[in-house]
Amino acid sequence: MLLLAVVLAAAVLFNTATLGILERRRELATRRALGQSQRGIAWSLTLEHGLLALLGLAVGLPLGLLAGRAVISFYSSDLLSLPFAVSLRTVAVAAAGVLLVLLAAQAPALRAAARTPIAEAVRGDDD
């Protein structure tokens, strides 16, 4: 079940980051036309994704821990008591996994955006 949750979370993160970049192809092409380098564009998108991921982790991890504690408390009874224990290493691995998936998702989307001809992207003909 844990493996399924990890794969599902990675797929959602990957698709969100990829579509977020691909939907902004016109903006990225305009920035290239104005003289910004591809490296500068990639750096700004990496910073944007990193800040959004940190904000999401700052909100999501405490809420996830509270939800986990609540779910475990539902299973406590006179006969069975499950302790709620989360390792700091588990939280760190989850946070690092989120950041790595976001970085991995950027690479193909940035390459696709960079291959888009500037004139075609700025012209405004949507696919």
C-alpha positions as CSV (number, residue, x, y, z in Angstrom):
1,M,0.0,0.0,0.0
2,L,2.9,2.3,0.8
3,L,4.5,1.7,-2.6
4,L,1.2,2.5,-4.4
5,A,0.9,5.8,-2.4
6,V,4.5,6.7,-3.4
7,V,3.9,5.9,-7.1
8,L,0.6,7.8,-7.1
9,A,2.1,10.9,-5.4
10,A,5.1,10.9,-7.8
11,A,2.8,10.6,-10.8
12,V,0.6,13.5,-9.6
13,L,3.7,15.7,-8.8
14,F,5.3,14.8,-12.1
15,N,2.2,15.6,-14.2
16,T,1.5,18.8,-12.3
17,A,5.0,20.2,-12.8
18,T,5.2,19.1,-16.4
19,L,1.9,20.6,-17.4
20,G,2.6,23.8,-15.5
21,I,5.7,24.3,-17.6
22,L,4.1,23.2,-20.9
23,E,1.1,25.5,-20.4
24,R,3.5,28.4,-20.1
25,R,5.3,27.8,-23.3
26,R,4.2,31.2,-24.7
27,E,5.5,33.0,-21.7
28,L,8.8,31.1,-21.8
29,A,9.2,31.8,-25.5
30,T,8.5,35.5,-24.9
31,R,11.1,35.6,-22.2
32,R,13.6,33.9,-24.6
33,A,12.6,36.5,-27.3
34,L,13.4,39.3,-24.8
35,G,16.9,37.9,-24.3
36,Q,16.7,35.7,-21.2
37,S,18.8,32.6,-21.5
38,Q,17.4,29.1,-21.3
39,R,19.5,28.6,-18.1
40,G,18.0,31.7,-16.5
41,I,14.5,30.5,-17.4
42,A,15.3,27.0,-16.0
43,W,16.7,28.5,-12.8
44,S,13.6,30.7,-12.2
45,L,11.3,27.8,-12.7
46,T,13.4,25.6,-10.4
47,L,13.2,28.3,-7.8
48,E,9.5,28.6,-8.3
49,H,8.9,24.9,-8.0
50,G,11.2,24.6,-5.0
51,L,9.4,27.4,-3.1
52,L,6.0,25.9,-3.9
53,A,7.2,22.5,-2.8
54,L,8.5,23.9,0.5
55,L,5.3,25.7,1.1
56,G,3.3,22.6,0.3
57,L,5.5,20.5,2.6
58,A,5.3,23.1,5.4
59,V,1.5,22.8,5.2
60,G,1.1,19.2,4.2
61,L,3.4,17.4,6.5
62,P,1.9,18.7,9.8
63,L,-1.6,18.1,8.4
64,G,-0.6,14.6,7.3
65,L,0.8,13.9,10.8
66,L,-2.4,15.1,12.4
67,A,-4.5,13.0,10.0
68,G,-2.3,10.0,10.7
69,R,-2.6,10.4,14.4
70,A,-6.4,10.7,14.1
71,V,-6.7,7.6,12.0
72,I,-4.6,5.6,14.4
73,S,-6.7,6.8,17.3
74,F,-9.8,5.3,15.7
75,Y,-8.3,1.9,16.0
76,S,-7.5,2.2,19.7
77,S,-9.7,0.2,22.0
78,D,-9.5,-1.7,25.3
79,L,-8.0,-4.7,23.6
80,L,-5.7,-2.9,21.2
81,S,-3.7,0.2,21.3
82,L,-1.6,1.3,18.3
83,P,1.2,3.8,19.1
84,F,1.6,6.7,16.6
85,A,5.3,6.9,15.7
86,V,6.9,8.7,12.8
87,S,10.6,8.7,12.2
88,L,12.2,12.0,11.4
89,R,14.1,10.0,8.7
90,T,10.8,9.0,7.1
91,V,9.7,12.7,6.9
92,A,13.0,13.7,5.5
93,V,12.9,11.0,2.8
94,A,9.4,12.0,1.9
95,A,10.3,15.7,1.6
96,A,13.5,14.8,-0.5
97,G,11.4,12.6,-2.7
98,V,9.0,15.4,-3.5
99,L,11.8,17.8,-4.4
100,L,13.5,15.2,-6.5
101,V,10.3,14.3,-8.5
102,L,9.8,18.0,-9.1
103,L,13.3,18.4,-10.4
104,A,13.0,15.4,-12.6
105,A,9.7,16.6,-14.0
106,Q,11.2,19.9,-15.1
107,A,13.8,18.5,-17.4
108,P,11.6,17.0,-20.2
109,A,9.2,19.9,-20.0
110,L,12.0,22.5,-20.2
111,R,13.5,20.7,-23.2
112,A,10.2,20.7,-25.0
113,A,9.6,24.4,-24.3
114,A,13.2,25.2,-25.4
115,R,12.6,23.3,-28.7
116,T,9.5,25.4,-29.5
117,P,10.3,28.0,-32.1
118,I,10.0,31.5,-30.6
119,A,8.0,32.9,-33.5
120,E,5.5,30.0,-33.3
121,A,5.0,30.2,-29.6
122,V,4.6,33.9,-29.5
123,R,2.3,34.1,-32.5
124,G,-0.5,32.7,-30.4
125,D,-1.8,29.8,-32.4
126,D,-2.9,27.3,-29.7
127,D,-2.7,23.6,-30.4
